[in-house]
Amino acid sequence: MSSGARVHTIALGPSADPKLQHFANLTVAITVTSHAASAEVPPITVRAHMNQKSADGSKAMVVYAAVTQKGLPVILANVTATLESDTGHKEVLPLLDNGAGADAFRHDGIYSRYFTRMKSGWYSLKVRVQNQGSAMLSAHKHSGALYIPGYVENGNVVLNPPKPPVSQQPVEVGSFTRTATGESFVVELPPGSTGPPAFPPSKITDLRATLEGENITITWTAPGESYDQGTASRYHIGWSEDLALLRSNFYDSHLVDPWELTPQEVGSPEQYSFLPHNLNMTNGTTIFIAVVAENADSLRSDISNIEPVVKFIPTPPPPVEEESTDVVAIAVGVSVAVLVIASAVGGFIYWKKR
């Protein structure tokens, strides 16, 4: 609308009623055209979609929203998805880009969340993106290739070259608000279903482990009670020197019961330290660690990503040989003797010239 518009109010008599009724029944079409604030600044775009177009409740659906500017990811934005069915059921989900739960990679500009509290009906999808002062434009796209710090070969630890640093820093994108719609989808739960289906906690995908002496410290992001919503009830930690055993028979590995660790709300950082019993860790020893989350209904998540820990004792530098000290002493002694003889000869020659 143009600023400075004038509004006039007039009074109409009863004879105007038929005409007013006629105009009230008219359909008015409004066309809105948007354009970039500056031709030199590429627009921020949002693409929203579901991972599938239909669901029967056997598995959760996932909401995705990709926020980019000129192909580069926009990170740290506030992204909210609204899913509303034709029966009046409405779910509002904050989408996350934290590399946990439904999100594959942290800060790649793709925000996601599980949709678990589903009911039968046709759903529409709308995503709203805002910058509340923290949104940034990432200077590089995320690579799916993981950095491997080293490997064990014939019992020896071989280190890879250090991971190259990322020198480019994110830049501010300014204030913006975007709204995008995705395709509609349908949910058809089995007949007789009275509520949303029960789902386990989401798989932990960002498990990390460090070794300090003989003590192992692991960190991860807390999953929810139902995938990435709510709070889990407990954790199971397993470790083994056999990678295949841990992957295929987790509960036959060495299990650690973190009874004193109470799971935090979904998205919170978790940390736990333990000492592997009955294990003599020598140089090159490798053990593998994984975590499983459990909810109040005794439903358990899939096994987390498996994190290796390697005992690495650096080779000490070679000792300085004792002969080198003797050689230095002899060299110094010879030098001093030469100086003494040279001084004596010079003094004698000077005395004879006098």
VMD Tcl script that draws the C-alpha trace (Angstrom):
set ca {
  {0.00 0.00 0.00}
  {1.13 3.56 -0.67}
  {1.90 5.66 2.36}
  {-0.01 8.89 2.84}
  {-3.35 7.41 1.71}
  {-6.49 9.32 2.70}
  {-9.58 7.65 4.14}
  {-12.99 9.29 3.65}
  {-16.09 8.27 5.60}
  {-19.56 8.93 4.18}
  {-23.04 8.16 5.46}
  {-25.45 6.23 3.23}
  {-29.22 6.00 3.49}
  {-31.45 2.89 3.27}
  {-31.65 3.18 -0.52}
  {-27.97 2.22 -0.76}
  {-28.50 -1.22 0.81}
  {-29.05 -3.15 -2.47}
  {-25.88 -1.73 -4.01}
  {-23.84 -2.46 -0.86}
  {-25.14 -6.03 -0.87}
  {-24.09 -6.36 -4.51}
  {-20.53 -5.22 -3.78}
  {-20.35 -7.44 -0.69}
  {-20.93 -10.51 -2.85}
  {-18.17 -9.65 -5.34}
  {-14.91 -11.65 -5.39}
  {-11.78 -9.53 -5.36}
  {-8.44 -10.85 -6.61}
  {-5.23 -9.32 -5.26}
  {-1.86 -9.82 -6.91}
  {1.28 -9.21 -4.86}
  {4.64 -8.91 -6.58}
  {7.83 -9.05 -4.51}
  {11.33 -8.06 -5.52}
  {14.76 -8.02 -3.95}
  {15.65 -5.03 -1.80}
  {18.84 -4.65 -3.81}
  {19.75 -6.02 -7.22}
  {23.29 -6.58 -5.93}
  {22.18 -8.84 -3.03}
  {21.04 -12.37 -4.01}
  {17.72 -13.38 -2.43}
  {17.46 -15.88 0.41}
  {15.41 -18.86 -0.71}
  {13.59 -21.58 1.24}
  {12.59 -25.03 -0.04}
  {10.36 -27.20 2.15}
  {9.33 -30.83 1.75}
  {8.55 -34.07 3.58}
  {10.64 -37.20 3.19}
  {7.55 -39.06 1.90}
  {4.12 -38.18 0.55}
  {2.17 -40.68 2.65}
  {2.49 -42.49 5.97}
  {0.71 -45.30 7.78}
  {2.26 -44.78 11.23}
  {4.83 -47.57 10.91}
  {7.63 -45.01 10.90}
  {7.97 -41.32 11.55}
  {8.03 -38.71 8.81}
  {10.71 -36.03 8.49}
  {10.24 -32.34 7.69}
  {13.05 -30.66 5.72}
  {13.70 -27.00 4.95}
  {16.75 -25.88 2.96}
  {17.69 -22.22 3.50}
  {20.25 -20.85 1.05}
  {21.57 -17.68 -0.51}
  {23.19 -18.05 -3.92}
  {23.68 -21.76 -3.25}
  {25.41 -21.26 0.10}
  {23.77 -22.40 3.37}
  {22.19 -19.89 5.72}
  {22.83 -21.12 9.27}
  {21.60 -20.24 12.78}
  {18.21 -19.05 11.50}
  {14.92 -19.55 13.35}
  {12.94 -22.09 11.31}
  {9.44 -23.28 12.23}
  {7.24 -25.77 10.37}
  {3.45 -25.81 10.69}
  {1.66 -29.00 9.69}
  {-2.15 -28.79 9.63}
  {-4.65 -31.45 8.59}
  {-8.11 -31.16 7.09}
  {-9.50 -32.53 10.37}
  {-8.09 -29.63 12.39}
  {-5.02 -31.36 13.83}
  {-2.12 -28.90 13.94}
  {1.54 -29.41 14.84}
  {4.15 -26.65 15.12}
  {7.73 -27.97 14.99}
  {10.92 -25.91 15.43}
  {13.34 -27.29 12.83}
  {16.98 -27.83 13.80}
  {20.33 -27.79 12.02}
  {22.40 -29.32 14.84}
  {23.55 -32.58 13.29}
  {21.45 -34.71 15.67}
  {18.16 -36.58 15.41}
  {16.70 -36.21 11.92}
  {19.41 -33.72 10.93}
  {22.33 -35.31 9.08}
  {24.98 -32.56 9.29}
  {25.41 -29.59 11.59}
  {25.29 -26.14 9.98}
  {24.70 -27.28 6.40}
  {21.66 -25.02 5.97}
  {19.21 -27.95 5.93}
  {16.87 -27.78 8.92}
  {14.85 -30.86 9.87}
  {12.68 -32.55 12.51}
  {10.74 -35.77 12.95}
  {6.95 -35.62 12.69}
  {5.74 -38.21 15.21}
  {2.45 -36.96 16.69}
  {0.54 -37.80 13.55}
  {-3.17 -38.45 13.07}
  {-5.11 -39.56 10.02}
  {-5.86 -36.84 7.46}
  {-4.56 -34.70 4.62}
  {-1.83 -32.31 5.77}
  {-0.49 -29.04 4.44}
  {3.09 -27.93 5.14}
  {4.21 -24.36 5.72}
  {7.69 -23.27 6.84}
  {8.55 -19.85 8.25}
  {12.16 -18.68 8.45}
  {13.30 -15.63 10.41}
  {16.56 -14.01 11.34}
  {16.41 -13.12 15.01}
  {19.89 -11.61 14.97}
  {21.95 -14.79 14.79}
  {21.57 -16.00 11.19}
  {24.77 -16.16 9.15}
  {25.78 -17.09 5.61}
  {28.23 -19.98 5.69}
  {31.20 -19.44 3.40}
  {31.39 -23.08 2.32}
  {29.12 -26.01 1.60}
  {29.22 -29.01 3.89}
  {31.17 -32.04 2.69}
  {29.95 -35.50 3.58}
  {33.53 -36.83 3.70}
  {34.61 -37.45 7.29}
  {38.16 -36.72 8.48}
  {39.97 -39.84 9.75}
  {42.84 -38.84 12.11}
  {44.77 -42.09 11.66}
  {44.72 -45.86 11.39}
  {46.47 -48.95 12.77}
  {48.78 -50.94 10.48}
  {50.63 -54.04 11.71}
  {50.12 -52.94 15.29}
  {51.52 -49.45 14.68}
  {49.54 -46.22 14.76}
  {49.86 -44.28 11.50}
  {48.67 -40.67 11.66}
  {47.10 -38.94 8.69}
  {48.00 -35.33 7.82}
  {46.17 -32.83 10.03}
  {42.72 -31.71 8.97}
  {43.01 -28.50 6.91}
  {41.53 -25.51 8.74}
  {38.53 -23.61 7.41}
  {39.73 -20.02 7.12}
  {36.57 -18.41 5.78}
  {34.23 -17.07 8.46}
  {30.42 -16.87 8.17}
  {29.01 -13.44 7.34}
  {25.86 -11.71 8.54}
  {22.85 -11.79 6.22}
  {20.76 -9.00 7.72}
  {17.12 -9.05 8.74}
  {14.75 -11.23 6.73}
  {11.56 -13.31 6.93}
  {10.60 -16.02 4.46}
  {7.62 -18.34 4.16}
  {7.53 -21.43 1.96}
  {4.96 -24.15 1.39}
  {5.61 -27.79 0.64}
  {3.51 -30.42 -1.06}
  {0.55 -31.80 0.84}
  {0.73 -35.33 2.22}
  {-1.62 -37.90 3.69}
  {-1.53 -39.94 6.90}
  {-3.65 -43.08 7.12}
  {-3.26 -44.82 10.48}
  {-4.57 -48.38 10.96}
  {-8.30 -48.63 11.78}
  {-9.02 -48.32 15.48}
  {-5.97 -46.17 16.25}
  {-6.82 -43.76 19.05}
  {-3.62 -41.75 19.15}
  {-0.21 -41.18 17.60}
  {1.94 -44.31 17.17}
  {4.73 -45.05 19.66}
  {8.27 -44.46 18.43}
  {11.67 -45.09 20.09}
  {14.32 -42.42 20.73}
  {16.20 -41.29 17.64}
  {19.58 -42.77 16.78}
  {22.56 -40.90 18.25}
  {24.69 -39.80 15.30}
  {27.30 -37.50 16.83}
  {29.01 -39.74 19.42}
  {32.60 -38.66 20.12}
  {35.20 -40.28 22.38}
  {38.54 -39.19 23.83}
  {41.13 -41.10 25.86}
  {42.91 -39.52 28.84}
  {45.29 -42.01 30.40}
  {43.11 -45.10 30.90}
  {39.87 -43.12 31.22}
  {37.47 -42.72 28.29}
  {35.16 -39.70 27.96}
  {32.27 -39.79 25.50}
  {29.99 -36.95 24.39}
  {26.79 -36.84 22.31}
  {23.56 -34.91 21.80}
  {20.57 -36.14 23.80}
  {17.80 -37.78 21.73}
  {14.14 -37.55 22.68}
  {11.64 -40.01 24.07}
  {9.92 -40.26 20.69}
  {12.68 -39.75 18.12}
  {13.75 -36.11 18.63}
  {10.89 -34.98 20.89}
  {10.66 -35.25 24.66}
  {13.28 -36.82 26.95}
  {14.70 -40.35 26.95}
  {14.73 -42.45 30.14}
  {18.16 -44.14 30.16}
  {21.29 -44.95 28.17}
  {23.15 -48.18 27.42}
  {26.88 -47.90 26.65}
  {28.78 -50.75 25.02}
  {32.41 -51.22 24.01}
  {34.44 -53.96 22.37}
  {37.74 -54.58 20.63}
  {35.70 -56.38 17.95}
  {33.97 -53.89 15.66}
  {31.77 -56.53 14.00}
  {30.56 -57.81 17.38}
  {29.61 -54.35 18.57}
  {27.73 -53.61 15.36}
  {25.80 -56.89 15.10}
  {25.45 -57.96 18.77}
  {25.58 -54.78 20.83}
  {24.23 -56.39 24.00}
  {26.91 -59.13 23.86}
  {29.65 -56.51 24.12}
  {31.08 -55.07 27.35}
  {28.14 -53.05 28.71}
  {28.52 -50.01 30.93}
  {25.55 -49.00 33.08}
  {25.59 -45.20 33.55}
  {23.03 -45.40 36.37}
  {24.03 -41.98 37.71}
  {23.50 -40.27 34.33}
  {19.96 -38.91 33.94}
  {19.12 -38.15 30.30}
  {18.54 -34.48 29.57}
  {16.00 -32.85 27.28}
  {16.37 -33.53 23.58}
  {19.14 -31.46 21.98}
  {21.15 -31.06 25.21}
  {24.84 -32.05 25.32}
  {25.57 -35.27 27.21}
  {28.91 -36.44 28.65}
  {30.05 -39.56 30.49}
  {33.43 -40.96 31.56}
  {34.28 -44.56 32.36}
  {37.22 -46.92 32.80}
  {37.18 -50.11 30.69}
  {37.62 -52.97 33.15}
  {39.71 -56.08 32.43}
  {41.46 -54.36 29.55}
  {45.19 -53.75 29.33}
  {45.53 -50.90 26.86}
  {48.95 -50.94 25.25}
  {50.27 -48.86 22.39}
  {48.04 -49.40 19.35}
  {45.12 -50.91 21.29}
  {41.82 -49.93 19.66}
  {38.37 -50.26 21.20}
  {35.02 -49.30 19.69}
  {32.20 -47.59 21.59}
  {28.47 -47.13 20.91}
  {25.40 -45.86 22.80}
  {21.71 -46.86 22.76}
  {18.91 -44.72 24.24}
  {15.74 -46.12 25.82}
  {12.40 -44.46 26.61}
  {9.76 -45.03 29.30}
  {7.99 -47.62 27.13}
  {11.21 -49.69 26.95}
  {11.58 -48.84 23.26}
  {15.24 -48.57 22.29}
  {16.94 -46.55 19.61}
  {19.17 -47.93 16.89}
  {22.84 -48.29 17.79}
  {24.64 -44.96 17.56}
  {27.54 -44.26 15.27}
  {30.50 -46.37 16.44}
  {33.40 -44.31 17.72}
  {36.95 -45.78 17.89}
  {39.49 -44.95 20.59}
  {43.17 -45.70 19.99}
  {45.88 -45.89 22.65}
  {48.80 -43.98 21.17}
  {52.13 -43.64 22.94}
  {54.50 -41.33 21.02}
  {57.95 -42.74 20.30}
  {60.47 -40.93 22.56}
  {63.27 -39.03 20.80}
  {66.60 -40.90 20.56}
  {68.92 -40.25 23.54}
  {71.99 -38.10 23.07}
  {75.06 -40.37 22.82}
  {77.72 -40.01 25.53}
  {80.52 -40.03 22.93}
  {79.25 -36.71 21.62}
  {79.98 -35.09 25.00}
  {83.51 -36.54 25.02}
  {84.11 -35.35 21.47}
  {83.03 -31.82 22.38}
  {85.33 -31.85 25.43}
  {88.28 -33.05 23.35}
  {87.60 -30.42 20.69}
  {87.47 -27.66 23.30}
  {90.70 -28.92 24.91}
  {92.53 -29.00 21.59}
  {91.32 -25.49 20.75}
  {92.56 -24.15 24.10}
  {95.95 -25.86 23.65}
  {96.33 -24.38 20.17}
  {95.55 -20.91 21.50}
  {98.10 -21.30 24.31}
  {100.85 -22.47 21.92}
  {100.03 -19.69 19.44}
  {100.20 -17.09 22.21}
  {103.55 -18.45 23.44}
  {105.07 -18.45 19.95}
  {103.82 -14.94 19.27}
  {105.26 -13.70 22.56}
  {108.64 -15.29 21.86}
  {108.85 -13.71 18.39}
  {107.92 -10.33 19.81}
  {110.63 -10.66 22.54}
  {113.34 -11.50 19.96}
  {112.44 -8.50 17.80}
  {113.00 -6.23 20.76}
}
mol new
graphics top color blue
foreach p $ca { graphics top sphere $p radius 0.5 }
foreach p [lrange $ca 0 end-1] q [lrange $ca 1 end] { graphics top cylinder $p $q radius 0.2 }
display resetview
